[in-house]
Structure formats: structure tokens, C-alpha cells
Amino acid sequence: MSRLKIVVVGGGFGGLNAVASLRKCNVDITLIDRRNFHLFQPLLYQVATGGLSPANIASPLRSILSRQKNALVLLGEVTGFDIPNKQILIQETRVPFDILIVAAGSQTSYLGHPEWEKLAPGLKSIEDATEIRRRVLTAFETAEKLGDNNKYPSLMTFVIVGGGPTGVELAGAISELAHTTLRNDFRNINPEHTRIILVEGHEYLLPNMPVKLSENAKASLQKMKVEVLNKHRVQEIHSDHVLLENSLTHEKHRIDTNNIIWAAGVHGAPIGEKLAKDLGITLDRGGRIPVQNDCTIAGHPDIFVIGDLAAMTNEVGKPLPGVAQVAMQQGHYVAQKIRAKVDQKSFDPPFHYFDKGNMATIGRAKAVVDMHWIQFSGWFAWVAWLFVHITYLIQFQNRILVMSQWAWNYFTRNRSARLITGDAAQHPQLIAQLSEKTDPLADSQAKNQ
């Protein structure tokens, strides 16, 4: 019997765990990804706020799999599927498979308003993180250039849409950046006057956590001078303001801001549409592919979909969350099925997701942890959050780098990765007014005399 050809699309948590779990299996694996690295997405917000550098949370796929001789890595974007002939298309290249595992992940969803993407960047990639970092830091630089943050308060007003873990973590990190790290770095403005607003449509922040922890997270953010607007939904986003609506009173609320960050939703990766079209199936509302309880597509026992792209329910019919631990467990489960097939053994139990709990960090020595059998917050929750995230980083060198950077940040309250990359010319209409209305350098010199 010839060796099975396993093709895995996506080097995220699900795909990489499937490949690693097959390292001793008598199969040939091809891992295809449009990026040459595995990204630890839970720490992207720290790149976006200058706490970590991109290389701290990314690991080259070839380095990760260099010792796994049955694994081949191909860099490229899947452009189509030839299901009858069991082939993957990467432009003009065809890659044959006996078993296909699609773990392509998800992308930011703007809830039917794609025009908002340019105005309110999401946080799903390294490029997203560096773009947010550029916008955040450039906002302060532009205010310094204009000489008086009170003249243009929208420059130092940040609106974060979405009160899930990403939104909460971003709000806390931007607050620490403004009120602590940058406090003494400017002469014409006071970063402590920064206004940070977190908008959430539900009654509570962190909707998937117990109410007690949600309220604790809200109280901690408010102590950090973050304004929390629950039961508010975005109606319009413009370059200089956002329009909100109170879901109870339907009252409209305009906030003048040049800085909007989107953390409100995700949608299945575009590759899901291609696969669904070729298979003649319908995606769910979130752009995900419906799968059976063994992670396969109905009628296609040799095609698995795992991670954020898979629409699967648990034993009581509740959709599985789009989190890393789901993808990792699914990757391991699919590998077990493949090993059983290679060994000509039976492996029929359905996939069972073991929920280890949820956690979110809010700021320095502040976090919330829900392990179901116990919930806690504060310093111990923060230490638990640190330990878990260090443990799940793929490579040892990343763990050392992140631990070192976190220790430096903790003791110095500094964020050393505050680099503005890309085009720094933000808010050109305000900068143009500078030559007409004020001379910030002269104002600064006058203040110092």
C-alpha cells in the first residue's frame, strides 16, 4: 500500500497541530500557507501597542517542521480545488492529495459594511497590527506637531469597537501606553489627556464569560480611564467621527475621532467560498463550512475542515467558539483518524471539545480567568494568563524573547517596540492647518522661557 498523501491548507493552530501529530505516521504531508510563518494571534494586540515586535510572536514554518521528515512546506495561496481528481491548485501548480485538511482560519468581518475596513482596521494579521501601531503612534505625533491637543481632541480620542477579549486587551494596552509609557515623551501635548472609548453591543463586556468577571473587567478598565459603552452599536464610521446608537433608547451618539479600531467580528476565510462552490454546499452566516461531528464534510469523508473555518456544534447543539484551543484539539483529532486509517484500525468516536476555560488580560497585573470550576481575577489571574500564553508559544526562542520583553515592560513600564512603519502622513487636513494657525515649535519655546 502506497503512503497516503495528506495536504494541509493553513499553518495556524489547527493545521500545525494536525501536521505535528502525524510526525511519526507513515504518510507524506504537504503544508500549504500563503505566509511562511505561524502567527500567535492572541498576542497581536501587544504588537499593535508597541509591547512586542512581530518576530516575537511569529515562527517560520520551515524552522518549526525542519526535523519532521515526512512534512513538506509550500509557500503559496490556494486558488482552487479539483475535487474529482483530488488536487489542490496553487496558481498553475497542482498538488495531489488522498486526504485534505482545510484549516485556513478567518478574517475580520465588518458586518455588511466593507467600506469601513479602510477607516477602522481589524486585528488578524501582522500587517493589521503594524497598521494599528502606526495609526496610534502617529496620532500622538500629529497632535504634538499641531502643538495643542485641546484644539483637536479627535486626534487623541480612540474608539475600539467590540468588547470581546481583543477589544478589552487593546483598550487596556492603549490606556497604559498613553497614561504611563508616553507620559513624559512629549512637550506640546499631555498624553494623559487621551480619551479611550470601548464600544460593546451586548449588556456586558466579554460576553462568553460569567457576569461577575465581565463586571470586574469593566471596573478595571474604568479605573484605567477607559470609557465603556455597553448596549451601543455602530451605525456609521467616517474619517473624523463614529455614530453610535443606544440599543435600548435608540438615541444616536456622535464621537469625534480620527482613530477607530475594529474588534467586533470575524468571517470565514475566502478559501471557504471556493471550496463550498466546488462541493456545492452552502456556507453559514459567518462564512464557515458546515462539518459533521468527525470534522468531515457530508459526502466527502476524505475532506476535513477544522478551526475558525469549520461550523460545528457540540453535544447540546451550541456552536463551538472560534478560539485556538478548538482548532488545536480538532487538529489532533483529525490526526488520530488518519493514523487509524493508516494502521487499518477503527476510530469512530465523534470529536469532543474539552473547554479548558477562557481568559483575558486587561493591563498590568490585571486579568480575568474563567476555568468553569473556578473564576478569579487580579494579579493571580494575570500570572495565569502569562503562563498559559508563554506555554502555547510554538518555539522556545519565542518564549525567551517574550518573557524577556514582558519582564522589561513590567519593571520599566516601557514599550520598546514603538516603531512607526509605513506612511506616517496621517490626518493631512489637520497638518495643513498648522502653517496657517500656529507655530508649535515657537509655542513650545515660549512655554520653556
C-alpha positions as CSV (number, residue, x, y, z in Angstrom):
1,M,0.0,0.0,0.0
2,S,1.4,3.4,-1.0
3,R,1.8,6.2,1.5
4,L,-1.2,8.4,1.9
5,K,-0.8,12.0,0.6
6,I,-2.0,14.4,3.2
7,V,-2.5,18.1,2.2
8,V,-3.0,20.7,4.9
9,V,-4.1,24.2,4.0
10,G,-3.1,26.7,6.7
11,G,-0.3,26.8,9.2
12,G,-2.3,28.2,12.1
13,F,-3.1,26.4,15.3
14,G,-5.3,23.7,13.7
15,G,-3.2,22.9,10.7
16,L,0.1,22.9,12.5
17,N,-1.2,20.6,15.3
18,A,-2.5,18.2,12.7
19,V,0.9,18.1,11.0
20,A,2.8,17.7,14.2
21,S,0.5,15.0,15.4
22,L,1.4,13.0,12.3
23,R,5.1,13.3,12.6
24,K,5.6,9.5,13.3
25,C,2.9,8.4,10.9
26,N,3.7,6.6,7.6
27,V,2.3,9.4,5.4
28,D,3.5,12.2,3.2
29,I,2.3,15.6,4.3
30,T,2.3,18.9,2.3
31,L,1.5,22.0,4.3
32,I,0.4,25.0,2.2
33,D,0.2,28.5,3.5
34,R,0.4,31.9,1.9
35,R,2.6,33.0,4.7
36,N,5.9,31.4,5.6
37,F,5.3,31.7,9.4
38,H,3.0,30.6,12.1
39,L,1.4,33.6,13.9
40,F,0.5,33.5,17.6
41,Q,-2.6,35.7,17.1
42,P,-3.5,36.1,20.9
43,L,-0.6,38.4,21.3
44,L,-1.2,40.5,18.2
45,Y,-2.6,43.3,20.3
46,Q,0.8,43.7,22.0
47,V,2.4,44.3,18.6
48,A,-0.3,46.8,17.9
49,T,0.5,48.8,21.0
50,G,4.3,48.6,20.9
51,G,4.8,45.9,23.6
52,L,6.2,43.3,21.4
53,S,7.8,43.1,17.9
54,P,6.3,41.0,15.1
55,A,9.2,38.5,15.3
56,N,8.4,37.8,18.9
57,I,5.1,36.1,18.1
58,A,5.9,34.6,14.7
59,S,7.8,31.4,13.9
60,P,9.0,30.3,10.4
61,L,7.0,27.2,9.4
62,R,10.1,25.6,7.9
63,S,12.0,26.0,11.1
64,I,9.2,24.5,13.1
65,L,9.0,21.5,10.9
66,S,12.7,21.2,9.9
67,R,13.0,17.9,11.9
68,Q,9.8,16.4,10.6
69,K,11.0,14.5,7.6
70,N,7.5,13.5,6.3
71,A,6.4,17.1,6.1
72,L,6.9,19.4,3.1
73,V,6.1,23.1,3.3
74,L,4.9,25.0,0.2
75,L,4.5,28.8,0.1
76,G,1.5,29.9,-1.9
77,E,-2.1,30.8,-1.9
78,V,-4.7,28.2,-2.9
79,T,-6.6,29.4,-5.9
80,G,-8.9,26.5,-6.4
81,F,-9.8,22.8,-5.9
82,D,-10.1,20.0,-8.4
83,I,-12.2,17.7,-6.2
84,P,-12.9,14.9,-8.8
85,N,-9.2,14.5,-9.4
86,K,-8.2,15.2,-5.8
87,Q,-5.9,18.1,-6.4
88,I,-5.2,21.5,-4.9
89,L,-4.5,24.4,-7.2
90,I,-1.8,26.9,-6.3
91,Q,-1.9,29.2,-9.4
92,E,-0.7,26.8,-12.2
93,T,0.7,24.2,-9.8
94,R,-1.4,21.1,-8.9
95,V,-0.8,19.3,-5.6
96,P,-2.4,15.8,-5.4
97,F,-4.0,14.6,-2.1
98,D,-5.6,11.5,-0.7
99,I,-6.8,13.4,2.4
100,L,-7.4,17.1,2.6
101,I,-7.4,19.2,5.8
102,V,-8.5,22.8,5.4
103,A,-7.5,25.0,8.3
104,A,-7.4,28.4,6.7
105,G,-8.8,30.4,9.6
106,S,-10.9,33.5,9.5
107,Q,-10.7,37.2,8.6
108,T,-12.2,40.4,10.0
109,S,-15.9,40.9,9.4
110,Y,-17.4,44.3,9.1
111,L,-21.0,43.1,9.4
112,G,-22.0,44.0,5.9
113,H,-20.1,47.3,5.7
114,P,-16.8,46.6,3.8
115,E,-16.3,50.3,3.3
116,W,-15.4,50.5,7.0
117,E,-12.3,48.5,6.6
118,K,-10.1,51.4,5.5
119,L,-11.3,53.6,8.3
120,A,-11.3,51.0,11.1
121,P,-8.6,48.4,10.8
122,G,-9.1,45.0,12.4
123,L,-6.5,42.8,14.1
124,K,-6.0,39.4,12.4
125,S,-2.5,39.7,10.8
126,I,0.9,41.2,11.3
127,E,0.1,43.9,8.8
128,D,-3.1,44.8,10.8
129,A,-1.0,45.0,14.0
130,T,1.7,47.3,12.5
131,E,-1.0,49.4,10.8
132,I,-2.8,50.0,14.1
133,R,0.5,50.7,15.8
134,R,1.3,53.2,13.1
135,R,-2.1,54.9,13.5
136,V,-1.9,55.0,17.3
137,L,1.6,56.4,17.5
138,T,1.1,58.8,14.6
139,A,-2.0,60.3,16.3
140,F,0.3,61.4,19.2
141,E,3.0,62.7,16.8
142,T,0.4,64.7,14.8
143,A,-1.0,66.2,18.0
144,E,2.5,67.2,19.0
145,K,3.0,68.8,15.6
146,L,-0.2,70.8,15.9
147,G,1.0,71.9,19.3
148,D,-2.1,71.7,21.4
149,N,-4.2,68.5,21.8
150,N,-7.1,70.6,23.1
151,K,-7.6,72.2,19.7
152,Y,-8.1,68.9,18.0
153,P,-9.3,66.4,20.7
154,S,-10.4,63.9,18.0
155,L,-6.7,63.2,17.4
156,M,-6.2,61.8,20.8
157,T,-9.6,60.0,21.0
158,F,-9.5,56.3,20.4
159,V,-12.7,54.3,19.7
160,I,-12.5,50.5,19.9
161,V,-15.5,48.6,18.6
162,G,-16.0,45.2,20.2
163,G,-15.9,44.3,23.8
164,G,-14.6,40.7,23.5
165,P,-11.0,39.7,24.6
166,T,-9.3,41.6,21.7
167,G,-11.2,44.8,22.4
168,V,-10.7,44.7,26.1
169,E,-7.0,43.9,25.7
170,L,-6.5,46.7,23.2
171,A,-8.3,49.2,25.4
172,G,-6.2,48.4,28.4
173,A,-2.9,48.4,26.4
174,I,-3.6,51.8,24.7
175,S,-4.5,53.2,28.2
176,E,-1.2,52.1,29.6
177,L,0.6,53.4,26.6
178,A,-0.9,56.9,26.9
179,H,-1.1,57.3,30.6
180,T,2.2,55.6,31.6
181,T,4.7,54.9,28.7
182,L,4.3,58.2,26.8
183,R,3.6,60.4,29.8
184,N,7.0,62.3,29.6
185,D,7.8,61.9,26.0
186,F,6.1,65.0,24.5
187,R,6.4,68.7,25.1
188,N,3.4,70.3,23.4
189,I,0.8,67.8,24.5
190,N,-0.1,65.7,27.5
191,P,-0.8,62.1,26.5
192,E,-2.6,61.6,29.8
193,H,-5.5,63.6,28.3
194,T,-6.1,60.7,25.8
195,R,-9.7,59.6,25.6
196,I,-10.3,55.8,25.1
197,I,-13.8,54.5,24.4
198,L,-14.7,50.8,24.2
199,V,-18.0,50.1,22.5
200,E,-19.9,46.8,23.0
201,G,-23.3,45.9,21.7
202,H,-24.1,43.4,24.5
203,E,-25.1,44.2,28.1
204,Y,-21.7,43.0,29.3
205,L,-18.1,43.0,28.2
206,L,-16.5,39.6,27.4
207,P,-20.0,38.1,26.7
208,N,-18.7,34.5,26.9
209,M,-17.6,34.9,30.5
210,P,-19.6,34.9,33.7
211,V,-21.2,38.2,34.5
212,K,-19.0,38.6,37.7
213,L,-15.8,38.6,35.6
214,S,-17.3,40.8,32.9
215,E,-18.2,43.4,35.6
216,N,-14.7,43.1,37.1
217,A,-13.1,43.7,33.7
218,K,-15.3,46.8,33.2
219,A,-14.4,48.2,36.6
220,S,-10.7,47.6,35.9
221,L,-10.9,49.4,32.6
222,Q,-12.7,52.3,34.1
223,K,-10.0,52.7,36.7
224,M,-7.6,52.9,33.8
225,K,-9.7,55.8,32.4
226,V,-11.3,53.8,29.7
227,E,-14.9,54.8,28.9
228,V,-17.1,51.7,28.4
229,L,-20.3,52.0,26.4
230,N,-22.4,48.8,26.7
231,K,-25.5,48.3,24.6
232,H,-24.2,50.6,21.9
233,R,-23.9,49.7,18.2
234,V,-22.1,51.4,15.4
235,Q,-24.3,53.0,12.8
236,E,-21.8,54.9,10.7
237,I,-18.0,55.3,10.5
238,H,-16.3,58.3,8.9
239,S,-12.8,59.6,8.8
240,D,-13.4,62.1,11.6
241,H,-16.2,60.6,13.7
242,V,-18.2,57.5,14.5
243,L,-22.0,57.4,15.0
244,L,-23.4,55.1,17.7
245,E,-26.9,54.1,18.7
246,N,-28.1,53.0,22.1
247,S,-29.8,49.7,21.6
248,L,-32.3,50.5,24.4
249,T,-33.3,54.1,23.8
250,H,-32.3,54.3,20.1
251,E,-30.6,57.6,20.9
252,K,-27.8,58.5,18.5
253,H,-24.4,59.4,19.8
254,R,-21.6,61.0,17.8
255,I,-18.0,60.7,18.8
256,D,-15.4,62.9,17.0
257,T,-12.3,60.7,16.5
258,N,-9.7,60.1,13.9
259,N,-8.7,56.7,15.4
260,I,-11.1,53.8,15.2
261,I,-10.1,50.1,15.7
262,W,-12.4,47.2,14.8
263,A,-12.6,44.2,17.1
264,A,-16.2,43.2,16.6
265,G,-16.5,40.1,14.4
266,V,-14.9,37.5,12.2
267,H,-15.8,35.8,9.0
268,G,-14.5,32.6,7.4
269,A,-11.5,32.9,5.1
270,P,-12.3,33.4,1.4
271,I,-11.0,30.0,0.6
272,G,-14.1,28.6,2.2
273,E,-16.2,30.1,-0.6
274,K,-14.1,28.4,-3.2
275,L,-14.4,25.1,-1.5
276,A,-18.1,25.4,-0.9
277,K,-18.7,26.3,-4.5
278,D,-16.7,23.3,-5.8
279,L,-18.6,21.0,-3.4
280,G,-22.0,22.5,-4.0
281,I,-22.6,23.3,-0.3
282,T,-23.8,26.4,1.5
283,L,-21.8,28.4,4.0
284,D,-23.3,29.5,7.3
285,R,-23.9,33.2,8.1
286,G,-20.4,33.5,9.4
287,G,-18.9,32.3,6.1
288,R,-17.9,28.9,7.7
289,I,-18.2,25.4,6.2
290,P,-20.7,23.1,8.0
291,V,-19.0,19.9,9.1
292,Q,-20.1,16.7,10.7
293,N,-19.2,15.5,14.2
294,D,-15.9,14.0,12.8
295,C,-14.8,17.3,11.2
296,T,-15.6,16.0,7.6
297,I,-17.9,17.5,5.0
298,A,-21.0,15.4,4.4
299,G,-20.5,13.1,1.5
300,H,-16.7,13.7,1.5
301,P,-15.0,11.5,4.1
302,D,-11.6,12.5,2.8
303,I,-12.0,16.2,3.3
304,F,-11.7,17.7,6.8
305,V,-12.3,21.3,7.8
306,I,-11.0,22.5,11.2
307,G,-10.6,25.7,13.2
308,D,-12.3,29.0,12.6
309,L,-13.4,27.9,9.1
310,A,-15.4,25.0,10.5
311,A,-19.1,25.4,11.6
312,M,-19.5,22.7,14.2
313,T,-21.8,22.3,17.2
314,N,-21.2,20.5,20.5
315,E,-23.3,17.7,22.1
316,V,-26.1,20.1,23.0
317,G,-26.2,21.9,19.7
318,K,-24.2,25.0,20.7
319,P,-21.7,26.3,18.1
320,L,-18.1,25.8,19.0
321,P,-16.2,29.1,19.6
322,G,-13.6,30.3,17.2
323,V,-10.6,30.0,19.6
324,A,-7.2,28.5,19.4
325,Q,-7.9,25.5,21.7
326,V,-10.8,24.3,19.5
327,A,-8.5,24.3,16.4
328,M,-5.7,22.6,18.2
329,Q,-8.0,19.8,19.6
330,Q,-9.5,19.3,16.1
331,G,-6.1,19.1,14.5
332,H,-5.1,16.4,17.0
333,Y,-8.4,14.6,16.5
334,V,-8.1,14.5,12.7
335,A,-4.5,13.2,13.0
336,Q,-5.9,10.4,15.2
337,K,-8.4,9.4,12.5
338,I,-5.7,9.4,9.8
339,R,-3.3,7.3,11.9
340,A,-6.1,4.8,12.5
341,K,-6.7,4.6,8.7
342,V,-3.0,4.0,8.0
343,D,-2.9,1.3,10.7
344,Q,-6.2,-0.1,9.3
345,K,-7.9,0.3,12.6
346,S,-11.3,1.6,13.5
347,F,-11.6,5.1,15.1
348,D,-15.2,6.2,15.2
349,P,-15.8,8.5,18.2
350,P,-17.1,11.9,17.3
351,F,-15.0,15.0,18.1
352,H,-15.5,16.2,21.6
353,Y,-14.3,19.6,22.6
354,F,-12.9,19.9,26.1
355,D,-13.3,23.5,27.1
356,K,-10.4,24.5,29.3
357,G,-11.9,27.9,30.0
358,N,-11.3,31.5,28.9
359,M,-9.1,34.3,30.0
360,A,-8.4,37.9,29.1
361,T,-5.8,40.4,30.3
362,I,-6.8,44.0,31.0
363,G,-3.5,45.6,31.9
364,R,-0.5,45.5,34.2
365,A,-1.3,42.8,36.9
366,K,-5.0,42.8,35.8
367,A,-6.7,39.9,34.2
368,V,-9.8,37.6,34.4
369,V,-9.8,33.8,34.2
370,D,-12.8,31.5,33.9
371,M,-11.9,27.8,34.3
372,H,-15.6,26.9,34.8
373,W,-14.9,25.2,38.2
374,I,-13.2,28.4,39.4
375,Q,-13.3,32.0,38.4
376,F,-10.8,34.6,39.6
377,S,-9.3,38.0,38.7
378,G,-6.5,40.3,39.6
379,W,-2.8,39.6,40.0
380,F,-3.1,35.8,40.2
381,A,-5.3,35.7,37.0
382,W,-2.7,37.9,35.3
383,V,0.1,35.4,36.2
384,A,-2.0,32.5,35.0
385,W,-2.6,34.4,31.7
386,L,1.2,34.9,31.3
387,F,1.9,31.3,32.0
388,V,-0.6,30.0,29.5
389,H,0.4,32.2,26.7
390,I,4.1,31.5,27.2
391,T,3.4,27.8,27.2
392,Y,1.5,27.9,23.9
393,L,4.1,29.9,22.0
394,I,5.5,27.4,19.4
395,Q,9.2,27.8,19.6
396,F,11.5,28.0,22.7
397,Q,13.3,31.1,21.4
398,N,9.9,33.0,21.1
399,R,9.2,32.1,24.7
400,I,12.5,33.5,25.9
401,L,12.1,36.7,23.8
402,V,8.6,37.3,25.0
403,M,9.4,36.6,28.7
404,S,12.4,38.9,28.5
405,Q,10.3,41.7,26.9
406,W,7.5,41.3,29.3
407,A,9.9,41.5,32.3
408,W,11.4,44.7,30.8
409,N,8.0,46.2,30.3
410,Y,6.8,45.3,33.8
411,F,9.8,46.7,35.7
412,T,10.3,49.8,33.5
413,R,6.7,50.4,32.3
414,N,8.2,51.0,28.9
415,R,7.2,49.6,25.5
416,S,10.3,49.4,23.4
417,A,8.7,48.4,20.1
418,R,7.1,51.8,19.4
419,L,8.1,52.0,15.8
420,I,6.1,53.9,13.2
421,T,6.5,52.0,9.9
422,G,4.8,52.7,6.6
423,D,3.4,56.1,5.6
424,A,3.4,58.3,8.7
425,A,1.4,61.1,7.0
426,Q,-1.8,60.8,8.9
427,H,-4.6,63.4,9.2
428,P,-3.1,65.6,6.4
429,Q,-6.1,68.0,6.5
430,L,-5.1,68.9,10.1
431,I,-1.4,69.1,9.4
432,A,-2.2,71.6,6.6
433,Q,-3.8,73.9,9.1
434,L,-0.6,74.0,11.1
435,S,1.1,76.5,8.9
436,E,-1.9,78.8,8.9
437,K,-2.9,78.8,12.6
438,T,0.1,78.0,14.8
439,D,3.8,77.5,15.1
440,P,4.2,74.7,17.6
441,L,7.9,75.0,17.9
442,A,7.7,78.6,18.7
443,D,4.9,77.9,21.2
444,S,7.0,75.2,22.9
445,Q,10.0,77.6,23.1
446,A,7.8,80.3,24.6
447,K,6.5,77.9,27.2
448,N,10.0,77.0,28.3
449,Q,11.2,80.6,28.7
